[in-house]
Amino acid sequence: MASINLIKAFSTAVMLLISLSGNGPVFQTEPVHAEKPDEAVREINEPLKVTIILQRIYLDGEMSEEKVEETIWSMEDFWAKYDKWQLVEMEANKAVFRQGIDDISPLLKSNGYFGLSDEGVLTIFNGRPDGSNIIQSFFQIDLGKLESIKRDQLKKGIPIRNKKCYEEVLETFKPYTVQERH
């Protein structure tokens, strides 16, 4: 049912599509001039060409985008190809799909480090912690409770190589969160 609504929405946005037999090819069309406006018919020219933008959102909040040029011969095949994606934006010749990825971003895997900001906030840096190149901040650490070995690890930077490491570091330092007083 959702696919039918998406097909209708996409067809409405495109407005120049016709579909030959429910599963048949999809073509861009142009009006053929007629003597009376209601007698205008559409002439089939070519398959629909659409720009597809694929956005991937990672656990760490980073987003990557990939641009793909698609030639659509069949709407059924098109929607089947992107059935694991969420349609978030649509224009006449462009569609944006988004997908949540259950992993950390390639940026973190290659150059991400946990460390402490100058304010004592658990932070991910692009490169070793130095106060700049902050990617993401989490929570204030109670430095009085933090053991010196853990403080030294954060000062040097803890490399993030995979999702497991990312989650373990967050869990390790969660007990050291500064509790707000009301």
N, C-alpha and C positions, 0 to 999 in steps of 0.2 A: 504494500500500500504506500509506504514512504517513497519507494522508487517511482511509483506512478506520479505522486505529487511533485517529486524532483524533476521528472521528465516534463510534466506540464509547466513547471516554473521555468525550466531551461528553455523550452520551446517558446514560451511567452516572451522571455527576455530576448531571444534571438529574433523572433517575429517573422523571419524570412524562411522558416523551415517548413518543409512538408515531409511527411513520412509515407512511403509507398508500402501498402499492406503492413499491418502492425509491426512486423519485425524487419521490414525491408530497409533499404538504404535511406539515408537522410541527406538531403541536398539543399544547397543554397538556391534560392529562386529569385527571379526578377520579374516584375510585372510586364505583361505584354499589352501594348496599347490596344484598346478596343473602342468602338464608337460610343458605347455607353459605359460609364464607370462600373456598373454592376455586372457587366459582361467580361471584365478583365479576368484573365487566366494567368497562371504562373508557368513559366518555362523552366525546365530543369537544366541547370548549367554544370554543377560540379558538387562533390561532397563538401561538407562543412569543414572549414579549417578554423580551429580554436586554439587560443593560447591558454594553457593550463599552468597554474602556479600551485605547487605542492609545498605546503608549510608543515614542517615537523617541529613539534614542541617537546623539548626534553625535560626530564625531571628537575634539572637545575634551572629551568626557566628560559634557557637559550632556545632560539628559533632559527631554523635554517630554511631557505627557500630554494626551490628548484623550478626552473621554467622549462616547460615542455610544449612543443607545437604538436597538436593532434589533428589528424584527419579523421573525421567521424563519418563512417559509412553506415553505421547502425546505432541508434540510440540505446538499444538493449545491450549491445556489446560495450558501448561507452560506459554506461552505468555499472555494468558488471565489473569492468576494469577498476573502477574507483569505489567499489562497494564498502571497502574498509576505511574510507575517508569521509569526513564531514564536509559538505558543501557550505562555505561561509560567505561567498560573494559571487555574484554572477552579473555579467554584462553581455552585450550582443555577441562578442567574439572572444570572451575571456571568462574563465571560471577559476575560483580559488578554492582549493580543498585543504583541509587541515587534519592532522593526525597526531595524537599523543603517542610519544615513544617512551616505553618503559625502560629507559636507560639514560645515562648522562651524555651530554653533548660531546662530539669529537674534540671541541676546543678544550674541555676539561680533561679529557683523556690525554691530550697531547701536552698541555701546558698549565693545567689547573693545580693550585696549591691552597690548602687550608692554612689560615694564619689569623693573627689578631690585627684589627685596625688600631689606629692610634687611640681610639676611645675604648678599646677592650672588647670589641664586638667580634664574634666568630665570623670570619669572612673568607670568601674564595677570591683568590687573586689570579690574574693572568700572568704567570711567572711567580717567582719567589716573592713572599710578602715584603713590601717596602713602603706601604702606605698609599701607593698609587696602583693603577690598573686593577681596580676592584671590579669583580664580575657580579658577586652577589653577597649580601650580608644577611646574617641569621639572627643571633640573639647576643645580648650583653653577657659576658662571662664575669663571674665573681672571682677576681684574681686572688683574693684572700683565701679562697677555698682551693684554688688550683695548685696541684703539686708542681714543684719546680721542674721535674722532668717533662711534664705535659706542657708547661709554659715554654720550655726550651724547644720542644718539638714544634709548637705553633710559631715561635720566633723564627726558626729555620725554614718552616713551611713543610706541610705534610702533603706529598704529591697525591693527586687523585688519578688513579689509573683505570678504575672501573666503578660500576654501580655499587658493588659490595663495599669497597673502601669508602665511598661517598656516604653511604648509609651508616657504616660503623663509626666514622668520625663524628657524625651528627649525634648518634646515640651515646658515644663516649663523653661528649662535652655537654649534653643536655642537662645532666645533674648539676652542672656548675653555673646554670643560668641565674642571673640576678633576679631575685623575687621582688616585685614591686610592693611597696608598703602603702596601705590605704589609710 
